[in-house]
Amino acid sequence: MERLTDLREILHYVPKFRDRLFVIAMDGAIVEDDNFRNLLLDVALLRTLRIQVVLVHGAGLQVRKTAEMLGIQPSDIDGTGITDPATLRVALIAANRVTHEILEGLSAADLRGASGNAVVAHPAGILQGIDRQLTGRVERIDTGMLQSLLEHDIIPVIPPLGCDGEGQTYRLNSDAVAVEVARALKAVKLIYLASTPGVRLQGQLLRHIPFAEAETILKKQRHEVPPEDLSKLEQAVRAAKEGVPRIHIIDGRLPEGLLAEVFSNSGVGTLIYANEYQAIRKAQKRDARTIYALIAQGMETDELLKRTRAELEAKIDDYFVFQVDGNIVACGALHVSTSDGTKAEMASLYVAPRYENQGIGLKLMNYAENLARQKGVKILYCLSTQAINYFTQKGGFKLGTPDDLPAERRAVYDRSGRRSQVLIKLLP
């Protein structure tokens, strides 16, 4: 069943991404990891699905190793500090080595790749009183060159280097380069393959974050984010502001991590999104089959009252759903009493197991309560056999009795024999 569900998710995403562009940015350490060849096979799969790919790479690890081998103390590692001439020489050797390894890997995966001078750069200049020397900033991306390669089924490979009109080379930060490439090519995804699980805050992995929330974290809690995660988070926020809809930060060492992130709702790392990724909306007739398949899991475990699909379809206007990237992962219903319009039941509240403990249930409860208020309901009630504590502690419900139910609901309650706990909430 799980594999079938995964297949459904894949089939949902493929049409959305066909003939669209992903920018995949990988740290230099990922290129030396055992999973690197598998990543390129994943890229090959994306190409068979008609998803265009541009690869941007870093070379921090290789800069360290090359400098050590040459007996040079580099003035900067990641392209954000000062780049003196000796460090630039090291960076050129290291970056060219990584580019070549990626091109070799693409060949092994039966893919064509090419690297060129598509990044036009200029000196970063004097920042905070310090001359950054040969550290550069991206001036523009030669989109014509990159589009020409893509049109000929050639994957562009972009190193953390740029040239100006005089032929001078500058060291760049690969995370920043990836943002500029994604923005210029109007990529639908920017995917960072890092050596960390994603973005962590106070030791906890952040999963799905609106960019405004990510921006707040940078302003108020950046000291609680590990230093190795900050660059990715900063560039992700900048990418979102520049119009890139989805920015993913995942562990590039994780087997099948890239595909799991792209083709599943939950993903494996951190997703920062610029538009509405999660939403609650009223159910439509076409949702009935999906909703029934969802709550069937709850009916099997006796969490929910058993009902037929026909019964659900008859009351589809009472239902609402929670979507993650267009997929229904939770649902609920609000049934206003026909005998007493001041009472309504919050029913069929169910969250798919793998989306539990993410606050979705509480969002659905709040939605139901607001909807009930709009309808003039004074008493909201629900019935539960296994989630009594959840409704009382999270939803503010109080224990009630069957006598609190409207007449028509009391009749159903007595016939069912489930002896569910009645919970009520006054809506002043």
N, C-alpha and C positions, 0 to 999 in steps of 0.2 A: 504493500500500500504506500509506504514512504517513497519508494522509487517511482511509483506512478505519479504521486503528488509532485515530486521533483520534475518529472517529465512535463507535467502540466505547466509548472512554473516556467520551464525553459520555453515551451511552445508559446506561452504568453508574452515573453520578452523578445523572442526572435523577430517577429514582424516590426516591433517598435524600433529595433536597432539596425534593421537591414538598410544598407546604403548610407548609414550614419558613421561618424568618426569617433574613435576613442584615442586619446593620448595616454600612453602608458609610460610612466616615469619610473625607472628602477635605479636604486642606489648601486654604487659600484660593488658593495659587498654582496648583493644579490647575484651579480654576474659570476661571482666565484663560489656561490653556494651550489650544493648538489642538486637543488631543485631547478636550477637555471634552464637546463635542457627541457624539463617538463613545461616550464613557462612558455618556452617558444613553441612547443607542441600545442599549448592552449591558444597561443596567438594564431597558429595555423588553423585551428578549429574556428576561431572567430572569422578568419578570412574565408573559410568555406561557407560561412553563414552570411557572406557579403557585408561584413562589418569591416570598415577601413581602420587601419591602425598606424599610428606614428609612435616610434620609440624614442624616448629621451633618456639619457643615462647620466649618472654621476660617476665620480672616480675618486672619492675621498679615501677609500681603503687603499687603492692603488697608488695614490699620491704618497701616502705614508710609507708604503713598502718600497716604492721607487726612490724616495728621498733617503731612506735608510740604506738602501743598496748603494747609492751614490755618495753617501756620507754627507748629505746636505740637510740642514735644518730648515724645513719649509716655513715661510712667514705666514702661511694660511693653508687651511685644509679644504674648506668647503666652498670657497669662492665668495665669501662675504667680507673677509678682512683685507689685509694688505697683501698684494701679490708683487713681490720683487722679481727682477729678471731671472734669478736662479729658480725661484718657485714656479715661474711660468714655464721654464724649460722642463721641470719635473712634471708639471701638469700636462704639458703637451705629450710627453712620453706616455704618461699614465692614461690619459684620455684616448689617445690613438690606440693603445693596447686594448682598452675596453671596447672601443668601437669595432676593432678587428675581431675580437672574440664574439661579439654579437653578430657580426656579418657571417662568421664561420658557423655559428649556431643556426642562423636563418637558413643557410645553405643545407645544413644537416636536416632541417625540417622541411626541405623542398620549397623554401620561400626565397624570393629575391629581395635584396635590400641594398641601399646605397646611402652614402653619407656625403654631404656637400657643405657649401658655405651659405646656408639659408638664413643663418642668424647674423644680422647686422648689429654691431655693438659700438658703444662709445665709452670713454673712460667714466668710471663711477665718480671720479673727481675727489675733491677734498670734503670729507664728511666729518662733522664735529671737530674740525681743526686738524684732521689727519688725512694726508694724501694717500689714497688707496692704490696709487701707482698703476699697475697693470691689471687691477680688478676692474671689470667692466659692468655695464648695464645694457640690457637689450634695447636697441633703438627701434628695430622693426624686424618682422619675419618675412622672408621672401616667400609669400604664399604661392606665387606662380610656380616657383620651382617645386615646392612640395606637392602642389596639386598635379603637376605634370607627372611626377613620380607615381603618385597614387593612381592616376588614370591609366598608367601602364603596369599596374599591379606590382609596383615596387614599394617596399616598406621603407620610409625614410628613417634613418638612424641619426639622431642629433646629439652631439657631445656637448659638454659644458664649456664651450668655447665660442667666441664670436670675433668677427673681423670688421674693421672700419673701412672707409673708402680709400685709405692710404695703404691698406694691406697689413696693418698692425693687428696682432691677435691679443685678445683679452680673456682673462679667466672669468667664468660666470658661475653662479650658483645654479645647479641643475633643477632644483625645485622651482626657482623663479623662471627659468627658461621654459619649463613645462607649462606654466601658467600662460606665458606669452604665446606659445604655440597653440594651446587649446583655445585661447581667445581668438587668435587670428584665423584659425581654421574652423571656428564655430563648432568645436567638439561637443558632443552630448555628454561625454564622460571624461574626467581626468582621473586616472588611477595611479596612485603612488604605491610602488612595491618597496616596502621598507624592511628593516631588520627588527621591527617592533610590531606588536599585535595591532596597533592603531594609535589613537589618541587616548591617553589615560589621564584621569583627573582624580587626585587623591587615591591613586592606586587602582581605580576602577576604569575598565574600558568603556569609553563612550561609544554608543552604537549609531543612533540616528539623531543628528543635530541640525536644526535650522541654522543657517549661517549667522543670523542675528544673535542666537544664543552662543555660538562659537565666538563671535566678536566680543560678547560680554565676558566670556571666560578669559579671553586675551587681555581685556582691560582690567578685570577685577580679581582673577584667580590664576594668572599666568605662573605665579610662583608655585602653584599646586600641580602644574603640568611638567613632566620630566623634560629636561633640556633637549633630549634627542627627539621629542615629539613636537617641540615648539615650531620649528621651521615648517614642517608639513602643515600644522594648524594655521600658521600665519598665511602661508601661500594658498591654502584651501579657501580661507575667508576672502583673500584678494581675488581668487578665481571666481568665486560666487558673485562678488561685486561686479566682476567684468563680464558676467553673463553665462558662465559655464553652469549648467543646471545641476550636475551631480559630481561631487569630488569624493573619491574613495581612498582611504588610507588603510592598507592591509599588510600583513606579514608575507613578504614575497618568498619566504622559505617554506610556506605551508603548501603541501601537495594539493593540487586542484583548488587552491585558494582563490585564484583569479576567476575561475569559472563559477565557483560558489558565490563569489561576491557579485558577479555580473548577472547571473541567472537565478537568483533566489531573492525573496522578499527580505529575509532576515540578514543575509550576508555573513561575513566572518570578521570584518574589521569595523572601521568607523566610516560612516557616510555623512557628509555635510552637504546639505541641499539648499538651493537658492529659491525654490518654489515649493508649493505644498506637496509634500511627499506622503503625509498621512492626513486622512480626512474622514469625517463622519457625514453621511448623507442619508436621505430617505431611500428606502428600498424601492426598486422598480419591479415590474412583473418578470422581467428577464432574469432577475436575481433569485427567483424562488428556488430553482434547482440547486444553486450554490449554497443558499442559506440552509436548505433542508439537509444537504450533505454535511454541512458544518454542525448543525445542532443534533444530527443523528448520533454523533459521538457522545454528546451529553445525555441523550436518551438511552443509549446503550449502558451507560454507567449509572443510570437512574438519577442523574443530576437534574435533568429536565423532565417535565411532564410529557409523556408520549403523545404525539399528534401525527396525523397523516399529512402528506404533502398537499393534498386537496384542502385540508383545513388551513394550512399555512397560506396557500395561494388565495384562499377566500379572504384572508385578513392581511394581505401583503402590504396594504397601505399603512398598517400599524407598525411595520418593521422599519428599522434603520440599521445601517451597516457601517463597520469601520474598515477602511481600505488602507493598505500599505502598497504604495506605488501601483495603484489600480487593481490590486487583488483584495478580495474580501477575506479578512482573517478573524472577524468577530462580528457579532450582531446582537440585537436586542429588540424589544417591542414595547409599545405602550398601548394597552387596551383600556379605553375609557368605558366605565360602566354604563350600560344602557338603561339601568333602573335608577342609578344615582350618579349624575354627571359630575358630582364633586369628588368622586373616587376613581382612581385608575390603577391598573396593575402594571408594574414593570416586569416583563416576562421574557423568557427565551434569551436571557443575558448569557452569552457564551463566547469565550475566547479560545481560539485554536491553541492546543497545548504548547506549541513551540513559541507562542507569543505571550505566554503567561509571564507575570512578574515584570511587566513593562509599563504598567499604569493604564493599559487600554480599558480594563474593566471599569476603572474609576471615571475615565472620560465618558464612557457610555452611560454610566449612572448619572453623571452631571447633565449629559445631553437629555436623557429621559426626564429628569427633574425639571429642566428648563422648558422642555416641550409641554410637560404637564401644567406648569404655571401658565404658559401661554393659552392653554385650553381651559383655564379656570378651575383646575383640579385643586382641591383642598387637602385631600388625603391620598398619598402615594403608598401603595403596598406591594409586597412581593412575597413569594413563597419559596422556601429553600429547605433542602434536606441535608446538604453537605457544606454550604457556604454561609452559615448563619453568622459566624464571627466576622466574616468579611463584610457582610452588609451592615452589621452593627458598628464595627470599628472604622471602616472606610467610608461607608455611605451615610452614617448617622441615623440608621433605622433603629426602632425600638421593638421589643418583643410584643406581639399582639396575640389575638386568639381568633379562631374561625368565626366568632361572632362579629368581628370587624369587617368581614367580607360582604360585598353586595350580594343580594339574593341569588342572582344567576351564577356568580362565581362560587358561592357556598355550595350550591347543588353539585357543581363539578368537583369541588373539593371532597364532598362526602362520597361521591361515586368512585373516585380514584382510589381511595383506601391508602394513599401514600402517607397520610398524617404529616404533611409538611409543616414546618414552623411558619406561622404567619408573622410578617414583619411590617411595621407601618412607619410612615414618616409624615408629620404634619407639614404642610406648605403654607405658612402664614402669608 
